[in-house]
Amino acid sequence: MHKELRAIDEYVQSELGYETSGHDYTHIKRVVRLSERLLEGEQADEELVLVAAYLHDVSDDKVTTDPAKKRQAMKDKLTELGYSDEFTTKVFEIIDNMSFSANLQGKHHLSIEGQIVQDADRLDAIGAIGIARTFYFGGHFGEIMYDPRIMPRQEMDKSEYRKRNTVVNHFYEKLLKLKDQMNTETAKKIAANRQQVMLAFLDEFYDEWNGKK
């Protein structure tokens, strides 16, 4: 890791090291590692991918009450480290358009770099880690675990999506949809396995909930 990326790593650790909704520094490091893995199968700007992967959650409104202030701080940090305005613009094009909620009412066209970071972030939302993060996130925001009387929502805009529901419904409203929304071939293969992990978990969950096991 060269000095600029090391500085970004340290910056993100200071920003998200104690974040408690599942969007913490350990999540960032997993997304970075997954991005590196996906890069092996794609022709892309590695620097852009890794910088965007590191910074993608720092200004998210789930983790900060002042996204605008965090965005400016990130821009200042990139300038301080010698990154050009053009590079910084590309970083924010990825960050601003990669999230699930940003694509609810129409899919944004992302550069290959953006597609890689999006895939890596979504992969960390599914599988065993995804299950753990989902319940951690739900508990953080006071969601109930499950209520069979509350059905998953179908068509949602961002504001509707951000309203609280049950933790289990989140699997149907988002997580189980992600496998078919992956961009890169490597991510599609990883997602297929993680999808099966979630489906097996849900089968077991319902059996235990209903006293069948």
N, C-alpha and C positions, 0 to 999 in steps of 0.2 A: 504493500500500500504506500503510495507516494505521499508527500507531506500535505498536499491540499486535501486529499481524501481523508487523511488521518485527522486533520483539523476539523473537517466536517463531521467525522465520526465522533470526535470529542464534543463538538457543539451539540449534536443531536442527543448524545448521552446526557449532557447537562440539561437539555430541554425536556426530555422524555424519560429520564432514568427512573423517576418515581411516579410515572403516570399509572393510573389504576383502572383503566377501562379496557385494557387489552391492546392498546395502541402505544405500548411503551417501547423502550430501546431494544428489548429482546425481540419484539415483533419486527422492528426495523432491521435488525441484523439477520433475521430469517429471510426477510424480503430481499435484502442485499445478496445473501447466499443463493437464493433461488434465481435472482436476476443473473448472477454469474453463471449459473447452470444453464439457463435459457440462452444466454449469449453464445454459448458454445455451438449452438445450431443455427445462428442467425448472423447476417452481416449488418452490424450496427455500431454506432458510436459508443464504445464502452464507457467512456468518461461521462457522457450525458446520462446513460442508463444508471450508473452507480450514484451519481449526484442526486438525480431525481428519486431514486430508491431510498436514499438516506433521508431526504427532506420531505417526502410526500405527506407525512402526517403532522409536521410541526405546526402548521397554521390551520389545521382542520378544526372546525367549530365543535367537534366532539371533545377536543382536548384543550381548548383555550377559549376564554371569554372575549378575547380581542384578536381575531384572525388578522385584521389589517395591520396591527402592530407587529405581529409575528412575521407576516409576509415581508414587511419592510426590513425587519431584522435579518431575515434570510437573504434578501437582496444585498443588504449592506455587507453581510458575511461573504457572499460570493464575490462582490467587488473587492473587498479587502484581500481575498485570496487570489485575485488577479484574473478572475473569469470575466469575459467580455459581456457587454449588454446583450448581444445576440445570443450567446450561450445561456444567459440567465432567462431570457425570454422563452427559449426552448424548454428550459426546466419547468417554468411555470405553465407552459402550454400542456405539459404532461400532468403536472399536479392538479391543475384546474379541471381537467377533462377525463380523468381516469376512473373516478369513483363510481360505484354502482348507482348511487343516488343521482349523479350528474348525467347518467345515461338512461334514466327511467323513461323519459319521453322522447327518445331518439338517440341512436348510437353516434357518439362523436368519432370522427375520423382521427385516429392517432398515428403518429409516426411509428416506425418499427421500434424505436426506442421506447415510445410510450406504450406500445403493445406489450413489450417485454415487462416493463414495470407493472403494468396493469395485471398481467398474468401472474407475476410473482406475488403481488399483493392479494389477489384473489385465491391463489393456491394456499396462502397462509390462513384464509378464512374457512377452509374446508378440511376434511379429514379429521384425524384425532385432535390435532392442534385447533382446528376450527371449532370442534365440539367444545373443547375446554374454553376457548376464547368467547364463544357465544354465551355460555352460562356465566362466565366471569363478567362479561359486558352487561348481561341482563340483571345480575345481582347488583352491579355497580349503580345501575339506574333504577333499581327498585321494581323491576318487572316480575310478575309471577311466573313460575316455571311452566305450568301447563294448566289449561282449563278446557276440557273437551267441548264445552258449550261455546267457546270463542273460536270462530273459524278464521283461517288465514285470509288476509286481504288479497284481492286480485289486482285491479288497476290502481296504481298509486302515483302521485307526483311526489316531489321531494318532501314537501311539508307533511303530506300524509304518511309517507314512509318513516319520517322521523318521530311520529307519534308512537308511544309505547304500546306494545302488544305482549303476547306471551313469548317466552324464550323458544319454546318448541315451534311456534308458528313461524319464527324467523327462518327455520330450515326451509319452509315451503315458500316463503315470501322472497328469499334471496339465495340461501346457500345451495340448495339443490338445483338452482338454475345456472350456477356459475360454470359447471362442467361444459355446457354447450355454448358458453360465451368466451371460451379461451381463444386466443389468437394464434399462438405458435404451436407447432406439432409436438414439441417436447412437453409443453404445458398440458396439452390435451391428453397425453399419455399419463402424466402424473395425476391429473384431475380424475381420470377414469377410476383409478385405484382409490383415491380419497373419497370419491362418490360412494363406492361400495362400503367403505368404513362407516359413513354417515347413515346409509340405508340400514345396515346391520344394527347400528346403535339404536335407531328409531324403532325397528322391529322389537328389539330387546326391551326398550323403554316402555312401549305399549303393553307388552306381555307382563312386565313387572308391575306396571301401574294398575293393570286389571287383575293382578293376583294369579296369573296363569303360570308363572314360574317362581 
